[in-house]
Amino acid sequence: MAWGVVGRHADFRRLFVGNAVSLLGSSVTTVALPLTAVLYLHASPLQMGLLGAAAMLPHLVLGLPVGVWVSRLPYRRVLVVSDLAQTVLLGSIPVLAALGQLRMWHLYAVVGLAGAAGLFEIVALQSFTPMLLPPEDLFAGNSAYLGSFQTINTSGPATAGLLVTAFGAPVSIAVDAVSFLVAAVFKSRIRHPGRSPASRAAAPGIGEGLRALLSHRLLRPLTLAATVGAFANQAQAVVLVLFLVRELHLPPWAVGVAVAISGAAGVIGAVVVGRFTRRVGPGWAHIGGMLLASTGGLVLAAAGPLALVVVGQLMRGAAPSLFGVNQQTLRQTLVSPERLAQVNASWRFLVFGFQSLGALVGGLLASAAGLRSTLVATSCLMLTGMAISIASPLRSLRSMPVPGAA
């Protein structure tokens, strides 16, 4: 059902394919970029934390105004320009490495600027999707997005490990640069320009998206729980490659496989999320995903035997499928089209912006307390986010609300 929606709607198919192509390249960078820092530039735990913070900092700095800016522009144009910008930025890394000029500050600059372009892209994509799909296909469309993301995450990181082994980490990032160029071509062929109703109305206030999120009885706990969980998850994510390389002594190809295992679990999660949500409701699907993510981190922290690495990565990989589709569909369902870009941007300001702080905290904590202790502490913080959801009306939400109910 989720994949059938791609075939039924031509413009959505073009957006979906373009997004999938860029995801394929980015899945390589997910492994190649931290390995560039660790193996090529010999980064410390603190530098890895700074690198993760740089990637997420645009959400914190630009999250609120981006919602206003994107709502005033055609979504299709925003998508194409964002992809072209990321083509140039990521392409600079292998070029600098080939010239022997690559430094850590280059990585900070590239991931920060690419993160800003990616922020424009994802806000436009999430706001554009409800224009390209009827309401009854929206959950299936979001499931298809997540399914493609998780499927690509299964093969991409493993491929990245092989590319890094064969050509070196910096050169492998060229794959991502090319993927964004191809994605821009697909998205430029979308016929619908994606003009938001807000583009024809008075300029909205910069805090309108935040007010919409924090004043709604369902969106408020959803946002708070996701913000806490994302902060903790990013603090954990920035030390993951270090943990696998320096604590467990895995070679690059095995690091790629470990990340790919998480992607494989995500594919399974994307397949079952619709059935699971219908059985327990979107509220408990969100709660269950957070429980799985936090428990997976604890299992990974206990890893010595590789079997525990596999189990931990399976749990951490399946979790986003359970809470991600429901979080996104709830926002798209409860928020009116003219406010959706601001709400999506405000969500990323809170949820992804605080990841920049989480990345910095993860690097500092790992430097002071060690890598395993950081995994344990961040997993416990994720459980706090889950508790926010359990104490809210989300626990009673058994079906998707009526569109526009905000």
VORO-616790 format. One record per residue (C-alpha): residue number from 1; x, y, z. Coordinates in Angstrom, 3 decimals, decimal comma, padded with zeros to 6 digits. Layout:
REM residues N
R    n         u         v         w
R  NUM         X         Y         Z
...
END
This chain:
REM residues 406
R    n         u         v         w
R    1   000,000   000,000   000,000
R    2   002,768   002,477   000,936
R    3   004,671   001,875  -002,310
R    4   001,512   001,945  -004,458
R    5   001,065   005,652  -003,779
R    6   004,321   006,348  -005,665
R    7   002,879   004,883  -008,852
R    8  -000,482   006,659  -008,637
R    9   000,742   010,277  -008,455
R   10   003,261   011,472  -011,077
R   11   004,495   014,630  -009,328
R   12   004,873   012,824  -006,030
R   13   006,816   010,114  -007,880
R   14   009,284   012,698  -009,232
R   15   009,742   014,174  -005,766
R   16   010,081   010,715  -004,241
R   17   012,690   009,515  -006,780
R   18   014,728   012,706  -006,501
R   19   014,691   012,440  -002,731
R   20   015,686   008,761  -002,873
R   21   018,661   009,485  -005,144
R   22   020,022   012,154  -002,809
R   23   019,447   009,838   000,155
R   24   021,560   007,184  -001,552
R   25   024,481   009,580  -001,781
R   26   023,950   010,857   001,749
R   27   023,970   007,316   003,131
R   28   027,532   007,029   001,844
R   29   028,468   010,312   003,519
R   30   026,936   009,090   006,792
R   31   029,902   006,723   007,055
R   32   032,500   008,465   004,885
R   33   032,346   011,863   006,600
R   34   033,024   010,708   010,182
R   35   035,649   008,294   008,866
R   36   037,265   011,221   007,041
R   37   037,467   013,005   010,388
R   38   038,613   009,960   012,400
R   39   041,008   008,252   009,971
R   40   042,142   011,042   007,617
R   41   042,229   013,999   010,044
R   42   042,623   012,036   013,342
R   43   039,760   013,851   015,070
R   44   039,362   013,752   018,858
R   45   036,028   013,012   020,629
R   46   035,533   016,761   021,163
R   47   036,151   017,475   017,482
R   48   033,622   014,787   016,542
R   49   031,131   016,485   018,839
R   50   031,827   019,835   017,171
R   51   031,377   018,236   013,748
R   52   027,996   016,843   014,726
R   53   027,031   020,200   016,241
R   54   027,998   022,036   013,044
R   55   025,685   019,813   011,004
R   56   022,698   020,550   013,242
R   57   023,454   024,184   014,150
R   58   021,528   025,630   011,148
R   59   018,319   024,182   012,581
R   60   018,883   026,084   015,805
R   61   019,989   029,347   014,178
R   62   017,723   029,406   011,097
R   63   014,891   027,087   012,069
R   64   012,296   029,773   012,771
R   65   012,970   032,240   009,920
R   66   013,312   029,439   007,357
R   67   009,659   028,555   007,903
R   68   008,646   032,097   006,968
R   69   011,020   032,278   003,985
R   70   010,008   028,899   002,543
R   71   006,305   029,683   002,914
R   72   006,825   032,736   000,644
R   73   008,586   030,796  -002,154
R   74   007,511   028,051  -004,582
R   75   008,474   024,757  -002,942
R   76   009,781   023,281  -006,194
R   77   012,295   026,103  -006,613
R   78   013,489   025,755  -003,023
R   79   014,101   022,032  -003,529
R   80   016,126   022,445  -006,723
R   81   018,307   025,308  -005,451
R   82   018,985   023,446  -002,181
R   83   020,137   020,344  -004,050
R   84   022,458   022,339  -006,306
R   85   024,000   024,092  -003,303
R   86   024,727   020,770  -001,620
R   87   026,298   019,480  -004,845
R   88   028,899   022,259  -004,740
R   89   029,528   022,089  -000,986
R   90   030,028   018,328  -000,729
R   91   032,052   018,255  -003,946
R   92   034,613   020,553  -002,318
R   93   035,688   017,875   000,207
R   94   037,286   015,389  -002,245
R   95   038,792   018,305  -004,180
R   96   040,459   019,743  -001,062
R   97   041,633   016,272  -000,028
R   98   043,169   015,663  -003,457
R   99   045,071   018,941  -003,107
R  100   046,236   017,987   000,389
R  101   044,452   021,019   001,866
R  102   041,566   019,406   003,756
R  103   041,334   020,434   007,432
R  104   038,794   019,951   010,199
R  105   037,552   023,519   009,843
R  106   036,692   022,740   006,226
R  107   034,499   019,878   007,407
R  108   032,832   022,152   009,969
R  109   032,095   024,750   007,274
R  110   030,827   022,256   004,694
R  111   028,521   020,345   007,023
R  112   027,184   023,606   008,468
R  113   026,380   025,159   005,095
R  114   025,083   021,880   003,678
R  115   022,948   021,549   006,796
R  116   021,447   024,971   006,095
R  117   020,635   023,972   002,508
R  118   019,214   020,680   003,749
R  119   016,985   022,562   006,205
R  120   015,403   024,538   003,368
R  121   015,012   021,299   001,412
R  122   013,310   019,211   004,092
R  123   010,928   021,996   005,170
R  124   009,874   022,441   001,540
R  125   009,563   018,679   000,971
R  126   007,406   018,041   004,047
R  127   005,203   021,035   003,206
R  128   004,983   020,151  -000,510
R  129   003,947   016,518   000,003
R  130   000,361   017,265   001,192
R  131  -000,129   019,292  -002,034
R  132   000,849   016,313  -004,180
R  133  -001,190   013,675  -002,338
R  134  -004,835   013,453  -001,232
R  135  -005,347   013,171   002,574
R  136  -006,146   009,458   002,428
R  137  -002,732   008,755   000,839
R  138  -000,667   010,960   003,157
R  139   000,275   008,278   005,712
R  140   001,188   005,909   002,862
R  141   003,304   008,620   001,224
R  142   005,207   009,290   004,435
R  143   005,661   005,543   004,897
R  144   007,102   005,327   001,378
R  145   009,564   008,130   002,181
R  146   010,678   006,329   005,307
R  147   010,812   002,974   003,537
R  148   013,121   004,383   000,879
R  149   015,280   006,024   003,527
R  150   015,647   002,813   005,489
R  151   016,167   000,643   002,391
R  152   018,936   002,925   001,184
R  153   020,472   003,012   004,657
R  154   020,840  -000,748   004,420
R  155   023,043  -000,749   001,337
R  156   024,560   002,726   001,379
R  157   026,704   002,483   004,545
R  158   028,025  -000,943   003,623
R  159   028,900   000,400   000,183
R  160   030,538   003,383   001,859
R  161   032,735   001,084   003,930
R  162   033,951  -000,602   000,755
R  163   034,466   002,735  -001,032
R  164   036,438   004,108   001,915
R  165   038,584   000,984   001,979
R  166   039,248   001,185  -001,768
R  167   039,509   004,927  -002,432
R  168   039,727   006,663   000,927
R  169   037,028   008,443   002,911
R  170   037,208   011,943   001,331
R  171   036,915   010,660  -002,261
R  172   033,844   008,603  -001,352
R  173   031,928   011,785  -000,507
R  174   031,965   012,673  -004,234
R  175   029,167   010,108  -004,637
R  176   026,937   012,301  -002,472
R  177   027,739   015,429  -004,487
R  178   026,716   013,711  -007,738
R  179   023,524   012,348  -006,147
R  180   022,311   015,855  -005,281
R  181   022,862   016,970  -008,874
R  182   020,744   014,073  -010,168
R  183   018,089   014,803  -007,520
R  184   017,853   018,422  -008,702
R  185   017,096   017,215  -012,230
R  186   014,219   014,987  -011,055
R  187   012,687   017,677  -008,838
R  188   012,896   020,311  -011,588
R  189   010,500   018,130  -013,630
R  190   007,685   018,383  -011,055
R  191   004,803   020,207  -012,758
R  192   003,194   021,618  -009,601
R  193   005,143   024,774  -008,573
R  194   004,245   024,269  -004,923
R  195   003,030   027,730  -004,022
R  196   001,871   027,820  -000,405
R  197  -001,387   029,651   000,450
R  198   000,804   031,754   002,761
R  199   002,599   033,194  -000,281
R  200  -000,623   035,008  -001,193
R  201  -001,409   036,169   002,342
R  202   000,094   038,675   004,759
R  203   003,585   037,849   006,021
R  204   003,245   035,495   009,020
R  205   004,934   036,110   012,363
R  206   008,217   034,316   012,962
R  207   006,880   032,619   016,099
R  208   003,601   031,412   014,609
R  209   004,905   027,893   013,988
R  210   006,125   027,577   017,572
R  211   002,794   028,759   018,914
R  212   000,968   026,198   016,783
R  213   003,186   023,388   018,071
R  214   003,185   024,320   021,744
R  215  -000,476   025,292   022,086
R  216  -001,969   022,071   020,700
R  217  -002,781   019,305   023,173
R  218  -001,303   016,600   020,921
R  219   001,473   018,466   019,127
R  220   002,926   019,908   022,360
R  221   003,867   016,591   024,055
R  222   004,855   015,138   020,683
R  223   007,262   018,040   020,161
R  224   008,694   018,006   023,696
R  225   009,243   014,235   023,679
R  226   010,871   014,369   020,251
R  227   013,133   017,256   021,297
R  228   014,425   015,411   024,370
R  229   014,827   012,175   022,436
R  230   016,618   013,848   019,520
R  231   019,006   015,690   021,859
R  232   019,974   012,406   023,512
R  233   020,136   010,472   020,256
R  234   022,504   012,982   018,641
R  235   024,744   012,981   021,721
R  236   024,904   009,211   021,241
R  237   025,304   009,308   017,458
R  238   028,420   011,499   017,422
R  239   030,383   008,929   019,442
R  240   029,058   005,826   017,674
R  241   031,807   005,586   015,043
R  242   034,446   006,306   017,697
R  243   032,961   003,569   019,886
R  244   032,987   001,025   017,062
R  245   036,531   001,922   015,971
R  246   038,309   002,598   019,269
R  247   036,424   000,451   021,790
R  248   035,472  -002,508   019,601
R  249   038,354  -002,137   017,094
R  250   036,190  -002,663   014,011
R  251   037,751  -001,993   010,560
R  252   036,053   000,515   008,184
R  253   034,126  -002,140   006,256
R  254   032,711  -003,535   009,517
R  255   031,670  -000,048   010,642
R  256   029,766   000,267   007,372
R  257   028,093  -003,091   007,972
R  258   027,146  -002,087   011,531
R  259   025,456   001,057   010,240
R  260   023,812  -000,937   007,439
R  261   022,301  -003,324   010,002
R  262   020,463  -000,355   011,447
R  263   019,158   000,449   007,973
R  264   017,979  -003,133   007,456
R  265   015,984  -002,957   010,668
R  266   014,513   000,321   009,446
R  267   013,276  -001,383   006,277
R  268   011,443  -003,948   008,369
R  269   010,051  -001,191   010,563
R  270   008,839   000,746   007,524
R  271   007,028  -002,351   006,240
R  272   005,205  -003,022   009,515
R  273   004,605   000,552   010,733
R  274   001,215   000,842   009,035
R  275  -000,095  -002,408   010,503
R  276   001,459  -001,676   013,900
R  277  -000,063   001,824   013,988
R  278  -003,508   000,515   013,067
R  279  -003,267  -002,021   015,893
R  280  -001,997   000,193   018,738
R  281  -002,743   003,695   017,456
R  282  -000,334   006,484   016,441
R  283   000,244   007,504   020,068
R  284   001,547   004,143   021,241
R  285   003,442   003,602   017,985
R  286   005,352   006,796   018,786
R  287   005,924   005,675   022,395
R  288   007,021   002,192   021,328
R  289   009,561   003,616   018,909
R  290   011,144   005,752   021,620
R  291   011,338   002,746   023,962
R  292   013,049   000,692   021,276
R  293   015,604   003,440   020,531
R  294   016,590   003,963   024,156
R  295   016,828   000,235   024,909
R  296   018,919  -000,296   021,776
R  297   021,451   002,240   023,028
R  298   021,774   000,382   026,325
R  299   022,336  -002,913   024,514
R  300   024,989  -001,291   022,332
R  301   026,734   000,090   025,427
R  302   027,016  -003,456   026,771
R  303   028,559  -004,682   023,532
R  304   031,719  -006,686   023,571
R  305   030,453  -009,676   021,642
R  306   029,514  -008,627   018,116
R  307   026,093  -010,208   018,627
R  308   025,185  -007,357   020,965
R  309   026,285  -004,810   018,361
R  310   023,897  -006,449   015,911
R  311   020,996  -006,494   018,409
R  312   021,586  -002,913   019,485
R  313   021,748  -001,654   015,912
R  314   018,613  -003,607   014,971
R  315   016,684  -001,940   017,794
R  316   018,048   001,535   017,078
R  317   017,296   001,107   013,372
R  318   013,702  -000,078   013,740
R  319   012,727   002,680   016,176
R  320   012,547   005,696   013,780
R  321   010,112   003,849   011,533
R  322   007,647   003,567   014,400
R  323   007,730   007,159   015,629
R  324   008,862   009,023   012,491
R  325   005,923   008,362   010,160
R  326   003,389   009,088   012,892
R  327   005,086   012,313   014,008
R  328   005,190   013,672   010,470
R  329   001,677   012,605   009,489
R  330   000,223   014,105   012,675
R  331   001,788   017,484   011,868
R  332   000,619   017,390   008,250
R  333  -002,879   016,352   009,351
R  334  -003,410   018,749   012,244
R  335  -001,918   021,905   010,690
R  336  -003,520   023,971   007,927
R  337  -001,564   024,276   004,623
R  338  -000,782   027,986   005,010
R  339   000,910   027,364   008,377
R  340   002,568   024,058   007,569
R  341   005,936   025,395   006,387
R  342   006,310   027,445   009,585
R  343   005,289   024,517   011,766
R  344   007,687   022,136   009,993
R  345   010,517   024,661   010,352
R  346   009,700   025,276   014,022
R  347   009,693   021,523   014,605
R  348   013,164   021,298   013,124
R  349   014,270   024,344   015,119
R  350   013,403   022,507   018,337
R  351   013,950   018,845   017,495
R  352   016,934   019,166   015,178
R  353   018,287   022,427   016,565
R  354   018,743   020,893   019,978
R  355   020,608   018,062   018,294
R  356   023,446   020,535   017,726
R  357   023,655   021,008   021,482
R  358   023,309   017,254   021,972
R  359   026,238   016,623   019,637
R  360   028,409   019,042   021,612
R  361   027,341   017,495   024,924
R  362   028,033   014,011   023,557
R  363   031,573   014,978   022,583
R  364   032,249   016,626   025,959
R  365   030,722   013,746   027,905
R  366   032,706   011,148   025,978
R  367   035,917   013,090   026,633
R  368   035,187   013,270   030,367
R  369   033,408   009,997   031,151
R  370   034,236   007,624   028,283
R  371   032,363   006,268   025,290
R  372   030,372   003,507   027,013
R  373   029,211   005,808   029,806
R  374   028,007   008,277   027,193
R  375   025,907   005,589   025,506
R  376   024,305   004,670   028,843
R  377   023,588   008,252   029,909
R  378   022,060   009,252   026,580
R  379   019,858   006,152   026,478
R  380   018,470   006,999   029,921
R  381   017,693   010,527   028,734
R  382   015,751   009,061   025,790
R  383   013,580   007,227   028,319
R  384   012,723   010,620   029,824
R  385   011,390   011,724   026,455
R  386   009,268   008,603   026,267
R  387   007,843   009,380   029,731
R  388   006,617   012,768   028,442
R  389   004,575   010,991   025,780
R  390   003,144   008,450   028,217
R  391   001,990   011,235   030,570
R  392   000,177   013,059   027,734
R  393  -003,026   012,570   025,677
R  394  -000,892   010,755   023,077
R  395  -001,333   007,537   025,024
R  396  -005,082   007,655   024,218
R  397  -004,699   008,483   020,521
R  398  -006,007   005,426   018,676
R  399  -006,383   006,857   015,151
R  400  -005,273   009,800   013,058
R  401  -007,301   012,972   013,800
R  402  -009,414   014,762   011,209
R  403  -007,283   016,902   008,798
R  404  -007,007   020,543   009,802
R  405  -008,162   019,825   013,363
R  406  -005,606   022,251   014,799
END
